[in-house]
């Protein structure tokens, strides 16, 4: 199986999750932009995976990232970001979503565990009330300090400056 094989439509993902849950498997869901994949992403997803049998990741579409992060983002196109996330051993399935938030996708997947970073207060986690209402859990995972896409971009700009000074 290739990483691309793990990137599914929302409908296919719903069918797979329904079957997995019928077999008694715990589905864990998280979402994010995952623009420039870094160790913070990896450790977050590894920790999320320990909370259940299958980890499902919703990756924000390019349009969604523009709205959240500004017009200069994403750096990496949505299908490439989804494929990179899918390539991680701890990730079972990935889908791309373009809604302003992942609520529709969360309701489609109906995870047993919804995961976000610890920087999100519980009352601001989209889908938390829904997941708790159907008997699921919400987990908040600590972030890796000094590990973010924004910091990577800032470090590149500080070291290389203008485009014409970047070595090939």
N, CA and C atoms as an extended XYZ file, in Angstrom:
504
Properties=species:S:1:pos:R:3:atomname:S:1:resname:S:1:resid:I:1 pbc="F F F"
N         0.838       -1.180        0.000 N   UNK     1
C         0.000        0.000        0.000 CA  UNK     1
C         0.885        1.246        0.000 C   UNK     1
N         0.564        2.189       -0.866 N   UNK     2
C         1.302        3.451       -0.901 CA  UNK     2
C         0.620        4.470       -0.003 C   UNK     2
N         1.332        5.540        0.276 N   UNK     3
C         0.739        6.622        1.068 CA  UNK     3
C        -0.498        7.166        0.358 C   UNK     3
N        -0.439        7.288       -0.966 N   UNK     4
C        -1.594        7.805       -1.726 CA  UNK     4
C        -2.824        6.940       -1.523 C   UNK     4
N        -2.640        5.643       -1.309 N   UNK     5
C        -3.780        4.734       -1.099 CA  UNK     5
C        -4.498        5.028        0.218 C   UNK     5
N        -3.816        5.692        1.149 N   UNK     6
C        -4.412        6.002        2.448 CA  UNK     6
C        -5.155        7.338        2.436 C   UNK     6
N        -5.078        8.071        1.314 N   UNK     7
C        -5.797        9.340        1.172 CA  UNK     7
C        -7.131        9.024        0.517 C   UNK     7
N        -8.216        9.222        1.265 N   UNK     8
C        -9.551        8.783        0.841 CA  UNK     8
C       -10.519        9.950        0.732 C   UNK     8
N       -11.579        9.719       -0.015 N   UNK     9
C       -12.688       10.673       -0.026 CA  UNK     9
C       -13.405       10.571        1.317 C   UNK     9
N       -14.165       11.590        1.643 N   UNK    10
C       -14.910       11.579        2.906 CA  UNK    10
C       -15.887       10.412        2.943 C   UNK    10
N       -16.533       10.127        1.827 N   UNK    11
C       -17.488        9.017        1.786 CA  UNK    11
C       -16.836        7.673        2.018 C   UNK    11
N       -15.696        7.428        1.359 N   UNK    12
C       -14.973        6.168        1.572 CA  UNK    12
C       -14.488        6.064        3.017 C   UNK    12
N       -14.033        7.183        3.552 N   UNK    13
C       -13.571        7.201        4.934 CA  UNK    13
C       -14.713        6.868        5.888 C   UNK    13
N       -15.882        7.406        5.637 N   UNK    14
C       -17.047        7.115        6.481 CA  UNK    14
C       -17.348        5.615        6.477 C   UNK    14
N       -17.327        4.993        5.299 N   UNK    15
C       -17.600        3.550        5.199 CA  UNK    15
C       -16.568        2.737        5.971 C   UNK    15
N       -15.300        3.072        5.804 N   UNK    16
C       -14.235        2.332        6.498 CA  UNK    16
C       -14.373        2.494        8.010 C   UNK    16
N       -14.607        3.718        8.466 N   UNK    17
C       -14.738        3.950        9.915 CA  UNK    17
C       -15.950        3.223       10.476 C   UNK    17
N       -17.031        3.207        9.741 N   UNK    18
C       -18.230        2.487       10.196 CA  UNK    18
C       -17.907        0.996       10.366 C   UNK    18
N       -17.200        0.419        9.400 N   UNK    19
C       -16.822       -1.005        9.486 CA  UNK    19
C       -15.864       -1.253       10.649 C   UNK    19
N       -14.878       -0.380       10.809 N   UNK    20
C       -13.909       -0.537       11.901 CA  UNK    20
C       -14.608       -0.472       13.253 C   UNK    20
N       -15.530        0.469       13.399 N   UNK    21
C       -16.248        0.599       14.671 CA  UNK    21
C       -17.140       -0.615       14.922 C   UNK    21
N       -17.730       -1.178       13.864 N   UNK    22
C       -18.555       -2.384       14.008 CA  UNK    22
C       -17.724       -3.558       14.501 C   UNK    22
N       -16.420       -3.527       14.210 N   UNK    23
C       -15.505       -4.572       14.682 CA  UNK    23
C       -14.957       -4.250       16.079 C   UNK    23
N       -15.435       -3.177       16.675 N   UNK    24
C       -14.998       -2.814       18.021 CA  UNK    24
C       -13.719       -1.992       18.068 C   UNK    24
N       -13.287       -1.485       16.938 N   UNK    25
C       -12.059       -0.678       16.893 CA  UNK    25
C       -12.349        0.758       17.316 C   UNK    25
N       -11.369        1.365       18.008 N   UNK    26
C       -11.488        2.771       18.422 CA  UNK    26
C       -10.886        3.664       17.342 C   UNK    26
N       -11.690        4.624       16.886 N   UNK    27
C       -11.260        5.567       15.862 CA  UNK    27
C       -10.842        6.873       16.536 C   UNK    27
N        -9.658        7.336       16.204 N   UNK    28
C        -9.131        8.606       16.694 CA  UNK    28
C        -9.098        9.564       15.513 C   UNK    28
N        -9.546       10.789       15.729 N   UNK    29
C        -9.559       11.788       14.659 CA  UNK    29
C        -8.846       13.047       15.112 C   UNK    29
N        -8.065       13.617       14.207 N   UNK    30
C        -7.505       14.941       14.387 CA  UNK    30
C        -7.439       15.616       13.031 C   UNK    30
N        -7.129       16.884       13.046 N   UNK    31
C        -7.047       17.620       11.788 CA  UNK    31
C        -6.007       18.725       11.900 C   UNK    31
N        -5.611       19.239       10.749 N   UNK    32
C        -4.664       20.345       10.734 CA  UNK    32
C        -4.220       20.671        9.329 C   UNK    32
N        -3.393       21.702        9.230 N   UNK    33
C        -2.872       22.142        7.927 CA  UNK    33
C        -1.683       21.283        7.486 C   UNK    33
N        -0.792       20.969        8.407 N   UNK    34
C         0.386       20.134        8.140 CA  UNK    34
C         1.153       20.652        6.922 C   UNK    34
N         1.435       21.955        6.925 N   UNK    35
C         2.028       22.601        5.752 CA  UNK    35
C         3.453       22.134        5.484 C   UNK    35
N         4.356       22.379        6.397 N   UNK    36
C         5.714       21.838        6.295 CA  UNK    36
C         5.843       20.830        7.432 C   UNK    36
N         5.811       19.565        7.090 N   UNK    37
C         5.817       18.506        8.096 CA  UNK    37
C         7.090       18.594        8.939 C   UNK    37
N         6.933       18.564       10.258 N   UNK    38
C         8.075       18.692       11.164 CA  UNK    38
C         7.897       17.759       12.364 C   UNK    38
N         8.890       17.718       13.235 N   UNK    39
C         8.888       16.785       14.362 CA  UNK    39
C         7.713       17.030       15.305 C   UNK    39
N         7.259       18.247       15.417 N   UNK    40
C         6.091       18.528       16.251 CA  UNK    40
C         4.857       17.819       15.719 C   UNK    40
N         4.683       17.841       14.397 N   UNK    41
C         3.577       17.107       13.785 CA  UNK    41
C         3.710       15.614       14.065 C   UNK    41
N         4.905       15.082       13.834 N   UNK    42
C         5.129       13.647       14.023 CA  UNK    42
C         4.811       13.214       15.451 C   UNK    42
N         5.346       13.911       16.429 N   UNK    43
C         5.119       13.514       17.830 CA  UNK    43
C         3.660       13.663       18.235 C   UNK    43
N         3.001       14.682       17.722 N   UNK    44
C         1.576       14.891       17.982 CA  UNK    44
C         0.772       13.726       17.416 C   UNK    44
N         1.052       13.357       16.165 N   UNK    45
C         0.312       12.259       15.536 CA  UNK    45
C         0.648       10.916       16.187 C   UNK    45
N         1.883       10.709       16.579 N   UNK    46
C         2.242        9.482       17.298 CA  UNK    46
C         1.450        9.379       18.599 C   UNK    46
N         1.380       10.477       19.340 N   UNK    47
C         0.641       10.470       20.607 CA  UNK    47
C        -0.846       10.230       20.362 C   UNK    47
N        -1.393       10.845       19.328 N   UNK    48
C        -2.814       10.649       18.998 CA  UNK    48
C        -3.092        9.184       18.687 C   UNK    48
N        -2.202        8.557       17.960 N   UNK    49
C        -2.398        7.154       17.550 CA  UNK    49
C        -2.466        6.207       18.743 C   UNK    49
N        -1.796        6.547       19.825 N   UNK    50
C        -1.811        5.668       21.004 CA  UNK    50
C        -3.177        5.637       21.680 C   UNK    50
N        -4.076        6.532       21.301 N   UNK    51
C        -5.377        6.640       21.960 CA  UNK    51
C        -6.447        5.749       21.342 C   UNK    51
N        -6.089        5.003       20.292 N   UNK    52
C        -7.075        4.138       19.660 CA  UNK    52
C        -6.436        3.174       18.682 C   UNK    52
N        -7.278        2.525       17.900 N   UNK    53
C        -6.816        1.511       16.948 CA  UNK    53
C        -6.498        2.069       15.566 C   UNK    53
N        -7.188        3.134       15.180 N   UNK    54
C        -6.986        3.739       13.858 CA  UNK    54
C        -6.957        5.250       13.995 C   UNK    54
N        -5.956        5.879       13.380 N   UNK    55
C        -5.846        7.330       13.389 CA  UNK    55
C        -6.270        7.880       12.033 C   UNK    55
N        -7.286        8.730       12.058 N   UNK    56
C        -7.807        9.402       10.873 CA  UNK    56
C        -7.414       10.874       10.970 C   UNK    56
N        -6.846       11.415        9.886 N   UNK    57
C        -6.411       12.803        9.886 CA  UNK    57
C        -7.121       13.569        8.771 C   UNK    57
N        -7.753       14.659        9.152 N   UNK    58
C        -8.322       15.586        8.188 CA  UNK    58
C        -7.300       16.665        7.891 C   UNK    58
N        -6.956       16.826        6.615 N   UNK    59
C        -5.992       17.840        6.195 CA  UNK    59
C        -6.763       18.992        5.546 C   UNK    59
N        -6.522       20.200        6.015 N   UNK    60
C        -7.184       21.366        5.449 CA  UNK    60
C        -6.818       21.535        3.976 C   UNK    60
N        -7.806       21.843        3.155 N   UNK    61
C        -7.562       22.118        1.735 CA  UNK    61
C        -6.741       23.402        1.599 C   UNK    61
N        -6.219       23.645        0.405 N   UNK    62
C        -5.449       24.863        0.168 CA  UNK    62
C        -6.280       26.109        0.485 C   UNK    62
N        -7.529       26.122        0.032 N   UNK    63
C        -8.397       27.270        0.300 CA  UNK    63
C        -8.620       27.485        1.780 C   UNK    63
N        -8.796       26.405        2.508 N   UNK    64
C        -8.991       26.477        3.948 CA  UNK    64
C        -7.745       27.034        4.637 C   UNK    64
N        -6.574       26.599        4.202 N   UNK    65
C        -5.326       27.099        4.777 CA  UNK    65
C        -5.177       28.594        4.496 C   UNK    65
N        -5.511       29.022        3.275 N   UNK    66
C        -5.466       30.464        2.949 CA  UNK    66
C        -6.289       31.268        3.955 C   UNK    66
N        -7.483       30.770        4.242 N   UNK    67
C        -8.378       31.491        5.159 CA  UNK    67
C        -7.831       31.517        6.588 C   UNK    67
N        -7.174       30.440        6.996 N   UNK    68
C        -6.666       30.345        8.365 CA  UNK    68
C        -5.319       31.048        8.537 C   UNK    68
N        -4.398       30.817        7.597 N   UNK    69
C        -3.006       31.244        7.758 CA  UNK    69
C        -2.620       32.455        6.920 C   UNK    69
N        -3.484       32.866        5.988 N   UNK    70
C        -3.156       33.995        5.122 CA  UNK    70
C        -2.835       33.542        3.708 C   UNK    70
N        -2.785       34.511        2.795 N   UNK    71
C        -2.676       34.202        1.365 CA  UNK    71
C        -1.334       33.616        0.943 C   UNK    71
N        -0.307       33.741        1.769 N   UNK    72
C         0.998       33.177        1.404 CA  UNK    72
C         1.107       31.689        1.746 C   UNK    72
N         0.125       31.159        2.394 N   UNK    73
C         0.130       29.755        2.789 CA  UNK    73
C        -1.015       29.040        2.086 C   UNK    73
N        -0.928       27.777        1.843 N   UNK    74
C         0.151       26.882        2.261 CA  UNK    74
C         1.375       26.982        1.348 C   UNK    74
N         2.466       26.477        1.852 N   UNK    75
C         3.686       26.359        1.069 CA  UNK    75
C         3.562       25.129        0.163 C   UNK    75
N         3.007       24.068        0.680 N   UNK    76
C         2.883       22.785       -0.012 CA  UNK    76
C         1.417       22.541       -0.376 C   UNK    76
N         1.171       22.057       -1.577 N   UNK    77
C        -0.188       21.817       -2.075 CA  UNK    77
C        -0.894       20.724       -1.262 C   UNK    77
N        -2.215       20.803       -1.228 N   UNK    78
C        -3.024       19.929       -0.364 CA  UNK    78
C        -2.788       18.439       -0.596 C   UNK    78
N        -2.720       17.999       -1.831 N   UNK    79
C        -2.542       16.558       -2.062 CA  UNK    79
C        -1.155       16.106       -1.603 C   UNK    79
N        -0.155       16.956       -1.774 N   UNK    80
C         1.190       16.625       -1.305 CA  UNK    80
C         1.219       16.570        0.226 C   UNK    80
N         0.545       17.518        0.876 N   UNK    81
C         0.483       17.508        2.346 CA  UNK    81
C        -0.234       16.259        2.844 C   UNK    81
N        -1.342       15.922        2.188 N   UNK    82
C        -2.103       14.730        2.587 CA  UNK    82
C        -1.261       13.467        2.412 C   UNK    82
N        -0.540       13.384        1.323 N   UNK    83
C         0.293       12.208        1.064 CA  UNK    83
C         1.431       12.094        2.077 C   UNK    83
N         2.043       13.211        2.437 N   UNK    84
C         3.120       13.186        3.425 CA  UNK    84
C         2.590       12.727        4.785 C   UNK    84
N         1.434       13.237        5.196 N   UNK    85
C         0.840       12.812        6.469 CA  UNK    85
C         0.502       11.322        6.398 C   UNK    85
N        -0.074       10.893        5.280 N   UNK    86
C        -0.453        9.481        5.111 CA  UNK    86
C         0.767        8.558        5.159 C   UNK    86
N         1.929        9.067        4.778 N   UNK    87
C         3.137        8.235        4.760 CA  UNK    87
C         3.654        7.919        6.155 C   UNK    87
N         3.200        8.651        7.154 N   UNK    88
C         3.652        8.388        8.520 CA  UNK    88
C         3.068        7.069        9.013 C   UNK    88
N         3.887        6.266        9.644 N   UNK    89
C         3.471        4.934       10.082 CA  UNK    89
C         2.283        4.976       11.047 C   UNK    89
N         2.150        6.050       11.798 N   UNK    90
C         1.116        6.130       12.825 CA  UNK    90
C        -0.242        6.563       12.276 C   UNK    90
N        -0.296        6.960       11.019 N   UNK    91
C        -1.531        7.451       10.403 CA  UNK    91
C        -2.139        6.347        9.541 C   UNK    91
N        -3.427        6.086        9.771 N   UNK    92
C        -4.109        5.039        9.008 CA  UNK    92
C        -4.839        5.578        7.787 C   UNK    92
N        -5.513        6.713        7.934 N   UNK    93
C        -6.296        7.274        6.834 CA  UNK    93
C        -6.229        8.789        6.874 C   UNK    93
N        -6.293        9.392        5.687 N   UNK    94
C        -6.266       10.847        5.556 CA  UNK    94
C        -7.353       11.256        4.578 C   UNK    94
N        -7.965       12.386        4.842 N   UNK    95
C        -8.881       12.983        3.879 CA  UNK    95
C        -8.648       14.485        3.886 C   UNK    95
N        -8.974       15.119        2.777 N   UNK    96
C        -8.842       16.567        2.647 CA  UNK    96
C       -10.227       17.175        2.811 C   UNK    96
N       -10.310       18.248        3.601 N   UNK    97
C       -11.601       18.921        3.752 CA  UNK    97
C       -11.448       20.410        3.475 C   UNK    97
N       -12.489       20.997        2.918 N   UNK    98
C       -12.411       22.404        2.533 CA  UNK    98
C       -13.346       23.300        3.333 C   UNK    98
N       -14.143       22.721        4.223 N   UNK    99
C       -15.030       23.533        5.058 CA  UNK    99
C       -14.193       24.435        5.959 C   UNK    99
N       -14.800       25.508        6.475 N   UNK   100
C       -14.054       26.400        7.373 CA  UNK   100
C       -13.553       25.698        8.635 C   UNK   100
N       -14.250       24.659        9.048 N   UNK   101
C       -13.810       23.876       10.205 CA  UNK   101
C       -14.155       22.404        9.933 C   UNK   101
N       -13.639       21.489       10.751 N   UNK   102
C       -13.821       20.059       10.471 CA  UNK   102
C       -15.108       19.444       11.028 C   UNK   102
N       -16.074       20.242       11.473 N   UNK   103
C       -17.250       19.690       12.143 CA  UNK   103
C       -18.001       18.671       11.284 C   UNK   103
N       -18.255       18.979       10.026 N   UNK   104
C       -18.980       18.041        9.169 CA  UNK   104
C       -18.216       16.726        9.042 C   UNK   104
N       -16.907       16.811        8.914 N   UNK   105
C       -16.072       15.612        8.798 CA  UNK   105
C       -16.073       14.819       10.103 C   UNK   105
N       -15.998       15.503       11.225 N   UNK   106
C       -16.052       14.831       12.528 CA  UNK   106
C       -17.371       14.076       12.666 C   UNK   106
N       -18.472       14.723       12.288 N   UNK   107
C       -19.790       14.079       12.388 CA  UNK   107
C       -19.914       12.905       11.415 C   UNK   107
N       -19.210       12.966       10.299 N   UNK   108
C       -19.210       11.875        9.330 CA  UNK   108
C       -18.431       10.669        9.865 C   UNK   108
N       -17.267       10.926       10.432 N   UNK   109
C       -16.382        9.867       10.937 CA  UNK   109
C       -16.875        9.318       12.282 C   UNK   109
N       -17.458       10.180       13.109 N   UNK   110
C       -17.913        9.825       14.456 CA  UNK   110
C       -16.810        9.130       15.264 C   UNK   110
N       -15.696        9.845       15.472 N   UNK   111
C       -14.581        9.215       16.189 CA  UNK   111
C       -14.916        8.926       17.645 C   UNK   111
N       -14.207        7.949       18.182 N   UNK   112
C       -14.290        7.662       19.616 CA  UNK   112
C       -13.469        8.670       20.398 C   UNK   112
N       -12.411        9.174       19.762 N   UNK   113
C       -11.535       10.151       20.403 CA  UNK   113
C       -11.247       11.278       19.408 C   UNK   113
N       -11.483       12.499       19.830 N   UNK   114
C       -11.146       13.691       19.065 CA  UNK   114
C        -9.913       14.299       19.707 C   UNK   114
N        -8.895       14.596       18.901 N   UNK   115
C        -7.621       15.085       19.428 CA  UNK   115
C        -7.292       16.456       18.845 C   UNK   115
N        -6.835       17.341       19.721 N   UNK   116
C        -6.301       18.643       19.310 CA  UNK   116
C        -5.085       18.925       20.184 C   UNK   116
N        -4.338       19.949       19.799 N   UNK   117
C        -3.192       20.368       20.583 CA  UNK   117
C        -3.634       20.988       21.892 C   UNK   117
N        -2.764       20.909       22.892 N   UNK   118
C        -3.079       21.437       24.215 CA  UNK   118
C        -3.212       22.953       24.215 C   UNK   118
N        -2.817       23.607       23.124 N   UNK   119
C        -2.983       25.053       23.025 CA  UNK   119
C        -4.444       25.441       22.772 C   UNK   119
N        -5.289       24.449       22.473 N   UNK   120
C        -6.715       24.698       22.254 CA  UNK   120
C        -7.474       24.469       23.555 C   UNK   120
N        -8.172       25.498       24.060 N   UNK   121
C        -9.036       25.268       25.220 CA  UNK   121
C       -10.197       24.358       24.817 C   UNK   121
N       -10.626       23.515       25.722 N   UNK   122
C       -11.671       22.535       25.425 CA  UNK   122
C       -12.911       23.183       24.821 C   UNK   122
N       -13.303       24.336       25.329 N   UNK   123
C       -14.526       24.974       24.846 CA  UNK   123
C       -14.390       25.581       23.446 C   UNK   123
N       -13.168       25.584       22.889 N   UNK   124
C       -12.959       26.097       21.530 CA  UNK   124
C       -12.638       24.990       20.531 C   UNK   124
N       -12.629       23.747       20.965 N   UNK   125
C       -12.334       22.636       20.056 CA  UNK   125
C       -13.598       22.293       19.282 C   UNK   125
N       -13.528       22.515       17.979 N   UNK   126
C       -14.665       22.228       17.102 CA  UNK   126
C       -14.974       20.738       17.159 C   UNK   126
N       -16.227       20.413       17.404 N   UNK   127
C       -16.670       19.023       17.449 CA  UNK   127
C       -16.615       18.386       18.820 C   UNK   127
N       -16.015       19.054       19.789 N   UNK   128
C       -15.864       18.469       21.127 CA  UNK   128
C       -17.224       18.131       21.736 C   UNK   128
N       -18.163       19.050       21.661 N   UNK   129
C       -19.493       18.807       22.239 CA  UNK   129
C       -20.170       17.620       21.566 C   UNK   129
N       -20.015       17.515       20.255 N   UNK   130
C       -20.635       16.416       19.511 CA  UNK   130
C       -20.039       15.075       19.919 C   UNK   130
N       -18.722       15.004       19.959 N   UNK   131
C       -18.038       13.756       20.305 CA  UNK   131
C       -18.401       13.337       21.732 C   UNK   131
N       -18.403       14.284       22.646 N   UNK   132
C       -18.775       13.970       24.020 CA  UNK   132
C       -20.231       13.522       24.097 C   UNK   132
N       -21.106       14.124       23.295 N   UNK   133
C       -22.532       13.774       23.306 CA  UNK   133
C       -22.774       12.335       22.861 C   UNK   133
N       -21.970       11.811       21.932 N   UNK   134
C       -22.178       10.420       21.526 CA  UNK   134
C       -21.300        9.448       22.311 C   UNK   134
N       -20.722        9.937       23.422 N   UNK   135
C       -19.997        9.055       24.331 CA  UNK   135
C       -18.511        8.961       24.071 C   UNK   135
N       -17.996        9.797       23.191 N   UNK   136
C       -16.571        9.780       22.896 CA  UNK   136
C       -15.775       10.628       23.876 C   UNK   136
N       -14.504       10.745       23.587 N   UNK   137
C       -13.577       11.496       24.431 CA  UNK   137
C       -12.915       12.600       23.615 C   UNK   137
N       -12.440       13.612       24.304 N   UNK   138
C       -11.641       14.666       23.693 CA  UNK   138
C       -10.302       14.686       24.410 C   UNK   138
N        -9.223       14.610       23.647 N   UNK   139
C        -7.877       14.616       24.224 CA  UNK   139
C        -7.111       15.822       23.684 C   UNK   139
N        -6.329       16.422       24.583 N   UNK   140
C        -5.482       17.550       24.209 CA  UNK   140
C        -4.040       17.131       24.426 C   UNK   140
N        -3.247       17.208       23.366 N   UNK   141
C        -1.871       16.719       23.404 CA  UNK   141
C        -0.902       17.903       23.455 C   UNK   141
N         0.060       17.868       24.380 N   UNK   142
C         1.037       18.961       24.473 CA  UNK   142
C         1.820       19.124       23.166 C   UNK   142
N         2.114       20.375       22.846 N   UNK   143
C         2.886       20.673       21.651 CA  UNK   143
C         4.378       20.546       21.946 C   UNK   143
N         5.149       20.325       20.894 N   UNK   144
C         6.602       20.298       21.022 CA  UNK   144
C         7.080       21.746       20.976 C   UNK   144
N         7.754       22.216       22.026 N   UNK   145
C         8.210       23.617       22.042 CA  UNK   145
C         9.124       23.932       20.857 C   UNK   145
N         8.987       25.139       20.374 N   UNK   146
C         9.853       25.637       19.292 CA  UNK   146
C         9.761       24.809       18.023 C   UNK   146
N         8.608       24.186       17.784 N   UNK   147
C         8.442       23.363       16.590 CA  UNK   147
C         7.147       23.764       15.893 C   UNK   147
N         7.282       24.532       14.812 N   UNK   148
C         6.104       24.937       14.055 CA  UNK   148
C         6.510       25.302       12.631 C   UNK   148
N         5.545       25.250       11.741 N   UNK   149
C         5.800       25.640       10.359 CA  UNK   149
C         6.222       27.100       10.299 C   UNK   149
N         5.560       27.949       11.068 N   UNK   150
C         5.898       29.374       11.068 CA  UNK   150
C         7.352       29.582       11.478 C   UNK   150
N         7.809       28.878       12.505 N   UNK   151
C         9.208       29.014       12.938 CA  UNK   151
C        10.179       28.501       11.876 C   UNK   151
N         9.810       27.461       11.165 N   UNK   152
C        10.665       26.958       10.076 CA  UNK   152
C        10.779       28.018        8.989 C   UNK   152
N         9.658       28.610        8.603 N   UNK   153
C         9.670       29.655        7.571 CA  UNK   153
C        10.526       30.830        8.035 C   UNK   153
N        10.358       31.257        9.281 N   UNK   154
C        11.145       32.373        9.812 CA  UNK   154
C        12.634       32.045        9.819 C   UNK   154
N        12.983       30.806       10.186 N   UNK   155
C        14.388       30.388       10.208 CA  UNK   155
C        14.985       30.390        8.797 C   UNK   155
N        14.239       29.928        7.814 N   UNK   156
C        14.706       29.929        6.420 CA  UNK   156
C        14.930       31.358        5.954 C   UNK   156
N        13.970       32.230        6.221 N   UNK   157
C        14.111       33.625        5.795 CA  UNK   157
C        15.292       34.307        6.484 C   UNK   157
N        15.492       34.023        7.766 N   UNK   158
C        16.611       34.630        8.493 CA  UNK   158
C        17.949       34.153        7.939 C   UNK   158
N        18.028       32.897        7.587 N   UNK   159
C        19.305       32.348        7.109 CA  UNK   159
C        19.589       32.678        5.660 C   UNK   159
N        18.553       32.699        4.826 N   UNK   160
C        18.773       32.829        3.395 CA  UNK   160
C        18.278       34.157        2.816 C   UNK   160
N        17.419       34.850        3.524 N   UNK   161
C        16.959       36.155        3.056 CA  UNK   161
C        16.264       36.099        1.723 C   UNK   161
N        16.705       36.931        0.835 N   UNK   162
C        16.075       37.076       -0.494 CA  UNK   162
C        16.226       35.804       -1.312 C   UNK   162
N        15.313       35.644       -2.248 N   UNK   163
C        15.303       34.456       -3.107 CA  UNK   163
C        16.621       34.241       -3.832 C   UNK   163
N        17.282       35.338       -4.240 N   UNK   164
C        18.517       35.174       -5.021 CA  UNK   164
C        19.709       34.713       -4.190 C   UNK   164
N        19.565       34.647       -2.850 N   UNK   165
C        20.679       34.191       -2.019 CA  UNK   165
C        20.550       32.737       -1.581 C   UNK   165
N        19.483       32.062       -2.027 N   UNK   166
C        19.281       30.658       -1.638 CA  UNK   166
C        20.134       29.766       -2.545 C   UNK   166
N        21.042       28.972       -1.938 N   UNK   167
C        21.885       28.085       -2.757 CA  UNK   167
C        21.031       26.990       -3.411 C   UNK   167
N        21.433       26.608       -4.596 N   UNK   168
C        20.681       25.597       -5.343 CA  UNK   168
C        21.231       24.222       -5.091 C   UNK   168
